[in-house]
Amino acid sequence: MLPAYISHPDCARHEMGPHHPECPERLGAIHDMLLVKGLLDYMNTYDAPLATEEQLGRAHASNYVHELLDAAPTEGYHKVDPDTDMNPYTVPAALRAAGAAVQATDLVLAGNVPSAFCCVRPPGHHAERAAAMGFCFFNNVAVGIRHALNVHGLQRVALIDFDVHHGNGSEDIFRGDERVLMCSIFEEGLYPFTGENATGPNMVNVGLPSRSGSDKFREAVLTQWIPALDAFEPQLIYISAGFDAHREDDMGNLGLVDADYAWVTRQLMDVAQRHCQGRVISCLEGGYVLNPLARSVAEHVKVLIGAD
């Protein structure tokens, strides 16, 4: 039984203009690195389906879903926030990205795959219940988590977010939902300028100062995340896998290195083995400098699929 690699060509057709950091080339760089490293040999590839309005509506306001689906331009760009644009292919890309999380949930909970990596874009963790922002349109992991809770009947799901930016959208959607434990580590003082004060008892937020580096990151994981996760005993773990805390990525200044992504993934896989039969679903979020992004994803996936 091989882990799942879920993606779709539609995800590379969405773009937000020349020189935008959230570019289609991100997916190609990741795929090529996984291919060169031989990691795709240990995974089954799936085409991401289109998420349905019903699936999206479990995480987003229905009027927001309808407005966004109707907002795509027939040519050029439509700006939905200062740094987030739609082109004619944004809607199918966003639907595939959310659909990948739903498909991963079905595959993992059916026992067809032990774990899954969703290599999709646009990312999702800044998308709030009724707002697109920060390169995000639908909150992919949130759609997947609500599918696990509301369709499959799970009672305890953990969401781990190690993107350099706080996942304000995920926090907005899951605030007060006791079925979800959200654990985040992010850089203080960065967009979206939230997260320093957790908004509910189901949020474990750790803001780290600029240039904290590997040791402070690992300390936060071991002292803040792991005890909370063990106490929660999740039945399934989702990862908002952002790689822009890497020291070669100019989106932030936390100063992580490739090995940190392998290490944190190992900690999470160990939690998953203790509590949920190793069931982990990872969805790509940030990471914008192609080479360190691809290397870091390879380190993450290697551990996720048990090839380390």
C-alpha positions in Angstrom: 0.0 0.0 0.0 1.7 3.1 -1.3 1.2 6.7 -0.1 -0.7 9.1 -2.4 0.8 11.9 -4.5 -2.2 14.1 -5.5 -1.9 16.9 -8.1 -3.4 18.1 -11.3 -2.2 20.1 -14.4 -5.0 22.7 -13.8 -3.1 23.8 -10.7 -0.3 25.1 -12.9 -2.7 27.2 -15.1 -3.6 29.7 -12.4 -1.1 32.6 -12.3 -1.2 36.1 -10.9 1.1 38.0 -13.3 4.8 38.2 -14.2 7.2 37.9 -11.2 4.5 37.0 -8.7 6.1 34.7 -6.1 3.2 32.3 -6.0 4.0 31.0 -9.5 3.1 27.9 -11.5 6.8 26.9 -11.6 6.6 25.9 -7.9 4.8 22.7 -8.8 7.1 21.8 -11.6 10.2 22.3 -9.3 8.7 20.1 -6.6 7.6 17.3 -9.1 11.1 17.3 -10.7 12.9 17.0 -7.4 10.7 14.2 -6.2 11.3 12.4 -9.5 15.1 12.9 -9.4 15.2 11.7 -5.8 13.2 8.6 -6.7 10.4 9.4 -4.2 7.6 9.2 -6.7 8.5 5.5 -7.2 7.2 5.0 -3.7 3.9 6.8 -4.2 0.7 6.3 -6.2 -0.2 9.3 -8.3 -3.8 10.6 -8.3 -5.5 13.4 -10.3 -7.1 15.8 -7.9 -10.9 16.1 -8.5 -12.9 19.3 -8.5 -14.3 20.1 -5.1 -18.1 20.5 -5.0 -20.0 23.5 -3.6 -21.3 21.2 -0.9 -17.7 20.3 0.2 -16.6 23.9 0.0 -19.6 25.0 2.0 -18.5 23.0 5.1 -15.6 25.4 5.5 -16.8 28.6 3.7 -19.9 30.8 3.6 -22.1 29.8 0.7 -22.4 33.3 -0.6 -18.6 33.7 -0.6 -18.3 30.5 -2.6 -20.8 31.6 -5.2 -19.2 35.1 -5.4 -15.8 33.7 -5.9 -16.9 31.2 -8.5 -18.6 34.0 -10.5 -15.6 36.4 -10.2 -13.2 34.8 -12.5 -12.4 37.0 -15.6 -12.6 35.6 -19.1 -9.3 37.3 -19.8 -6.6 39.2 -17.9 -6.8 39.4 -14.1 -9.3 40.2 -11.4 -7.9 41.5 -8.1 -9.5 40.1 -5.0 -7.0 41.6 -2.5 -3.8 43.7 -2.9 -1.6 40.6 -3.7 -4.1 38.1 -4.8 -5.5 37.9 -8.4 -7.7 35.6 -10.4 -7.0 34.7 -14.0 -9.4 32.7 -16.3 -8.0 29.4 -14.9 -8.1 30.2 -11.1 -11.4 28.6 -10.4 -10.6 25.1 -11.7 -7.1 25.3 -10.0 -8.7 26.3 -6.7 -11.3 23.7 -6.9 -8.7 21.0 -7.7 -6.6 22.2 -4.7 -9.5 21.8 -2.3 -10.6 18.6 -4.0 -7.2 17.1 -3.5 -7.7 17.5 0.3 -11.1 15.8 0.1 -9.7 13.0 -2.1 -6.8 12.5 0.3 -9.2 12.3 3.2 -11.3 9.6 1.5 -8.2 7.6 0.5 -6.6 7.6 3.9 -9.8 6.9 5.9 -10.7 4.1 3.6 -7.4 2.5 4.2 -6.4 2.7 0.6 -3.3 4.8 1.3 -1.4 5.3 4.6 -0.6 9.0 4.0 -0.9 11.6 1.3 0.9 14.7 -0.1 -1.2 17.2 -2.0 1.1 19.0 -4.5 -1.4 21.7 -5.3 -1.8 25.4 -5.7 -3.2 28.0 -5.0 -2.4 27.5 -1.3 -5.2 27.9 1.2 -4.3 28.7 4.8 -5.0 32.4 4.6 -8.5 31.9 3.1 -11.0 32.7 5.8 -14.6 31.5 6.0 -15.7 34.4 3.8 -12.6 36.1 2.4 -9.8 35.3 -0.1 -6.4 36.8 0.8 -2.7 36.1 0.8 -2.6 34.2 -2.5 -5.4 31.9 -1.1 -9.0 31.4 -2.4 -10.4 28.3 -0.7 -8.9 26.9 2.5 -7.8 23.5 1.2 -7.0 21.8 4.5 -10.1 23.2 6.1 -12.3 21.7 3.4 -10.6 18.4 3.9 -10.9 18.5 7.7 -14.6 19.3 7.6 -15.0 16.4 5.2 -13.3 14.1 7.7 -15.5 15.4 10.6 -18.9 15.8 8.9 -18.8 13.0 6.4 -16.6 10.4 7.9 -17.6 11.2 11.5 -14.2 11.7 13.1 -14.2 13.5 16.4 -10.6 14.7 16.8 -8.5 16.0 14.0 -5.2 17.9 14.3 -4.0 20.6 12.0 -0.3 21.5 12.0 0.9 24.6 10.2 4.6 25.4 9.9 4.4 28.0 7.2 6.4 31.2 8.1 3.1 33.1 8.0 0.3 32.5 10.5 -2.7 30.6 9.1 -5.3 33.2 9.9 -7.8 31.6 7.6 -7.6 28.2 9.3 -7.9 29.9 12.7 -10.9 31.8 11.5 -12.7 28.7 10.3 -11.8 26.4 13.3 -12.0 28.9 16.1 -14.0 27.3 18.9 -14.4 23.9 17.0 -13.4 21.5 19.8 -13.1 18.7 17.3 -10.0 20.4 15.8 -6.7 21.2 17.5 -4.6 23.7 15.5 -0.9 24.0 16.2 1.1 26.8 14.5 4.6 28.1 14.5 5.2 31.3 12.5 7.4 34.3 12.5 6.2 37.3 14.6 5.4 40.6 12.8 4.8 39.1 9.4 1.7 39.1 7.2 -1.1 38.6 8.1 -0.1 40.1 11.5 -2.2 37.7 13.5 -1.7 34.7 15.7 0.3 36.2 18.6 -2.8 35.9 20.8 -4.6 32.5 20.2 -8.3 33.1 19.7 -9.5 29.9 21.4 -8.5 27.0 23.6 -8.1 24.7 20.5 -5.3 26.9 19.2 -1.6 26.4 20.0 0.1 29.4 18.5 3.9 29.9 18.8 5.2 33.1 17.3 9.0 33.1 17.0 11.2 36.2 16.5 13.1 36.8 13.3 16.3 34.7 13.0 15.2 32.2 15.6 16.7 29.4 13.7 16.5 25.6 14.0 17.1 25.3 17.7 14.2 27.6 18.7 11.9 26.0 16.1 12.6 22.5 17.4 12.3 23.6 21.0 8.8 25.0 20.2 7.7 21.8 18.5 8.9 19.6 21.4 7.6 21.8 24.2 4.4 23.3 22.7 3.1 21.1 19.9 3.9 17.5 21.0 2.4 17.6 24.5 -0.8 19.2 23.1 -1.1 16.7 20.4 -0.5 13.7 22.7 -3.2 15.0 25.1 -5.6 15.6 22.2 -5.1 12.1 20.7 -6.0 12.9 17.1 -7.6 10.4 14.8 -6.1 12.1 11.8 -3.4 14.7 11.2 -3.3 17.4 8.5 -0.3 19.5 7.7 -0.4 22.9 6.2 3.1 22.5 4.7 4.6 25.8 4.0 8.4 26.0 3.3 8.9 29.7 3.4 10.6 29.7 6.8 13.7 28.4 5.0 16.7 30.6 5.3 17.0 30.9 1.5 13.4 32.1 1.1 13.1 35.9 1.3 9.4 35.8 2.4 10.6 35.5 6.0 13.6 35.3 8.4 13.1 32.4 10.6 16.2 30.7 9.2 15.2 27.0 8.9 17.2 24.6 6.8 16.2 21.5 4.7 16.9 19.1 7.6 14.3 20.9 9.8 11.5 19.9 7.5 12.6 16.2 7.8 12.9 16.5 11.5 9.5 18.2 12.2 7.8 15.6 9.8 9.4 12.8 11.8 8.0 14.3 15.1 4.5 14.4 13.5 4.7 10.9 12.1 5.7 9.6 15.5 2.6 11.3 17.0 0.5 9.8 14.2 1.9 6.3 14.9 1.0 6.7 18.6 -2.6 7.9 18.0 -4.0 7.4 14.5 -2.3 4.5 12.7 0.2 6.9 11.0 -2.6 8.7 9.1 -1.2 12.0 7.9 -2.3 14.3 5.0 0.0 17.1 3.9 -1.1 20.0 1.7 1.4 22.5 0.1 1.1 26.1 1.3 4.0 28.5 0.9 7.6 28.4 -0.2 8.6 30.7 -3.1 12.3 30.2 -4.0 12.2 27.2 -6.2 15.4 25.3 -5.3 15.1 25.4 -1.5 11.3 24.8 -1.8 11.9 21.7 -3.9 14.7 20.4 -1.6 12.6 21.0 1.5 9.5 19.3 0.1 11.6 16.3 -0.8 12.9 16.1 2.8 9.3 16.4 4.1 7.9 13.8 1.7 10.7 11.3 2.3 9.7 11.1 5.9 6.0 11.3 5.2 6.1 8.2 3.0 8.5 6.3 5.2 11.5 6.4 2.8 13.8 8.1 5.2 
